[in-house]
Amino acid sequence: MAIACSKLLEIAQIARDVGFQLSLISNGSRLTHQVIKQLAPHLTCLGISLDSASSATNREIGRVDGTGKLLNLDELVANLHLARQINPQLTVKLNTVANLLNVGEDLRSLVGRVRPSRWKILRMLPVIGDSLAISNEEFSTFDQQLFTRALVSRQICHFARTRPNCAKVLLRYSANV
């Protein structure tokens, strides 16, 4: 186990021992089988950033490690299932950023395999020089397609009124998904 992972495990154990509820947000690239076995018992919530089911799209978005290796989605799904077996109280959530490269993608199959308790879909906002941002209309279409395709109840949360273009959509799975 890498030094950073061993420090994370040590911090998680101490924090849990003193009564903290722990959440970890990750892109999943370092959540190996061994790390999950050691870390899952200490977590309350595990959040995974997942923008695409396509290797080509993930590569283009930049979802690769320092060596250019892509996250293996089958391993990620297996590790999330293992985490739930180890810690049945664990909440798994997904964060997806809708952008120009994934806005037409149907993530239903991948999300169904992960079976998150919550799924947040965020819109990539324009940044100077960033060509992946999408319009309000593209985001609305993406959101509506996912809402229509998945049997979910939906709650829309808006950030502060000073940031009206920042809409955060929270999709909660119904019991039958």
C-alpha positions as CSV (number, residue, x, y, z in Angstrom):
1,M,0.0,0.0,0.0
2,A,1.3,3.4,-0.9
3,I,2.4,5.9,1.8
4,A,-0.5,8.2,1.1
5,C,-3.0,5.3,1.4
6,S,-1.5,4.1,4.6
7,K,-1.8,7.7,6.1
8,L,-5.4,7.9,4.8
9,L,-6.2,4.6,6.5
10,E,-4.5,5.8,9.8
11,I,-6.4,9.1,9.7
12,A,-9.7,7.3,8.9
13,Q,-9.2,4.8,11.9
14,I,-8.5,7.6,14.3
15,A,-11.3,9.8,13.1
16,R,-13.8,7.0,13.3
17,D,-12.5,6.0,16.8
18,V,-13.3,9.5,18.1
19,G,-16.8,9.5,16.6
20,F,-16.5,11.2,13.2
21,Q,-18.6,10.1,10.3
22,L,-16.3,9.9,7.3
23,S,-16.9,10.6,3.6
24,L,-14.4,10.1,0.8
25,I,-14.8,11.6,-2.6
26,S,-12.6,9.9,-5.2
27,N,-12.2,9.3,-8.9
28,G,-11.7,5.7,-8.0
29,S,-8.3,5.2,-9.5
30,R,-6.6,4.2,-6.2
31,L,-9.5,2.4,-4.7
32,T,-8.0,-1.1,-5.2
33,H,-9.5,-4.3,-3.7
34,Q,-7.0,-4.1,-0.8
35,V,-7.7,-0.4,-0.1
36,I,-11.4,-1.0,-0.1
37,K,-11.0,-3.9,2.3
38,Q,-9.2,-1.7,4.8
39,L,-11.0,1.6,4.3
40,A,-14.7,0.6,3.8
41,P,-15.3,-0.3,7.5
42,H,-14.5,3.3,8.5
43,L,-16.5,5.2,5.9
44,T,-20.1,6.5,6.1
45,C,-20.2,7.7,2.5
46,L,-18.1,7.0,-0.6
47,G,-18.5,9.4,-3.5
48,I,-17.2,8.5,-6.9
49,S,-16.7,11.0,-9.8
50,L,-17.9,9.2,-12.9
51,D,-18.4,11.2,-16.1
52,S,-18.6,8.5,-18.8
53,A,-18.9,4.8,-19.5
54,S,-16.7,5.2,-22.6
55,S,-13.0,4.8,-22.5
56,A,-12.4,7.2,-25.3
57,T,-14.5,9.9,-23.7
58,N,-12.9,9.3,-20.3
59,R,-9.5,9.7,-22.0
60,E,-10.5,12.8,-23.8
61,I,-12.0,14.4,-20.6
62,G,-8.7,13.6,-18.8
63,R,-9.9,10.8,-16.5
64,V,-6.5,9.1,-16.6
65,D,-3.8,8.7,-14.0
66,G,-0.3,10.2,-14.3
67,T,0.8,7.3,-16.5
68,G,-2.2,7.6,-18.9
69,K,-3.9,4.6,-17.5
70,L,-7.7,4.6,-17.5
71,L,-9.9,3.6,-14.6
72,N,-11.2,0.1,-15.2
73,L,-15.0,0.5,-14.7
74,D,-15.6,-3.3,-14.1
75,E,-13.0,-3.2,-11.3
76,L,-14.6,-0.1,-9.9
77,V,-18.1,-1.7,-9.8
78,A,-16.7,-4.8,-8.2
79,N,-14.8,-2.8,-5.6
80,L,-18.0,-0.8,-4.8
81,H,-19.9,-4.0,-4.3
82,L,-17.2,-5.3,-2.0
83,A,-17.3,-2.0,0.0
84,R,-21.0,-2.5,0.5
85,Q,-20.5,-6.2,1.6
86,I,-17.9,-5.1,4.1
87,N,-20.0,-2.1,5.3
88,P,-23.7,-2.5,4.5
89,Q,-24.4,0.9,6.0
90,L,-22.1,2.6,3.5
91,T,-23.8,5.2,1.2
92,V,-22.4,5.2,-2.3
93,K,-22.9,8.3,-4.4
94,L,-21.9,9.3,-7.9
95,N,-21.0,12.7,-9.2
96,T,-21.2,13.3,-12.9
97,V,-20.2,16.5,-14.7
98,A,-22.1,17.0,-17.9
99,N,-19.9,18.4,-20.6
100,L,-19.6,18.7,-24.4
101,L,-18.0,15.2,-24.6
102,N,-20.6,13.2,-22.6
103,V,-23.8,15.2,-23.0
104,G,-25.3,12.7,-25.4
105,E,-24.3,9.6,-23.5
106,D,-26.7,7.2,-21.8
107,L,-25.2,6.4,-18.5
108,R,-28.1,4.3,-17.4
109,S,-26.4,0.9,-17.6
110,L,-23.2,2.0,-15.7
111,V,-25.2,3.8,-13.0
112,G,-27.5,0.7,-12.7
113,R,-24.4,-1.5,-12.1
114,V,-23.1,0.9,-9.5
115,R,-26.5,1.4,-7.8
116,P,-25.7,4.6,-6.0
117,S,-27.8,5.9,-3.2
118,R,-27.5,9.4,-4.7
119,W,-26.4,10.7,-8.1
120,K,-25.5,14.3,-8.6
121,I,-25.3,15.6,-12.1
122,L,-23.5,18.9,-12.4
123,R,-23.1,21.1,-15.4
124,M,-19.6,22.1,-16.5
125,L,-19.6,25.9,-16.5
126,P,-17.7,28.0,-19.0
127,V,-14.2,28.8,-18.1
128,I,-11.9,31.0,-20.2
129,G,-10.3,28.8,-22.8
130,D,-12.4,25.7,-21.8
131,S,-14.1,24.1,-24.8
132,L,-16.0,21.4,-22.9
133,A,-18.7,23.7,-21.3
134,I,-22.3,23.1,-22.4
135,S,-25.2,25.5,-22.7
136,N,-28.2,25.7,-20.3
137,E,-30.3,24.0,-23.0
138,E,-27.8,21.1,-23.5
139,F,-27.7,20.6,-19.7
140,S,-31.5,20.6,-19.5
141,T,-31.7,18.1,-22.3
142,F,-29.1,15.8,-20.7
143,D,-30.9,16.0,-17.4
144,Q,-34.3,15.3,-18.9
145,Q,-33.0,12.3,-20.9
146,L,-31.5,10.8,-17.8
147,F,-34.5,11.5,-15.7
148,T,-36.8,10.0,-18.3
149,R,-34.6,7.0,-18.9
150,A,-34.1,6.1,-15.3
151,L,-37.0,5.5,-12.9
152,V,-36.1,8.1,-10.4
153,S,-37.6,10.8,-8.3
154,R,-35.9,14.1,-8.7
155,Q,-35.0,17.0,-6.5
156,I,-33.4,20.1,-8.0
157,C,-31.2,22.2,-5.7
158,H,-29.9,25.5,-6.9
159,F,-26.8,27.2,-5.5
160,A,-27.1,30.7,-4.1
161,R,-29.2,33.1,-6.1
162,T,-26.0,35.0,-7.0
163,R,-24.9,32.0,-9.1
164,P,-28.1,31.2,-11.1
165,N,-26.2,29.3,-13.8
166,C,-24.9,26.7,-11.3
167,A,-27.7,24.1,-11.0
168,K,-27.0,20.9,-9.2
169,V,-29.4,18.1,-9.9
170,L,-29.8,15.3,-7.4
171,L,-31.3,12.1,-8.6
172,R,-32.5,9.6,-6.1
173,Y,-33.2,6.1,-7.2
174,S,-36.6,4.7,-6.4
175,A,-36.7,1.4,-4.7
176,N,-37.4,-0.5,-7.9
177,V,-34.3,0.6,-9.8
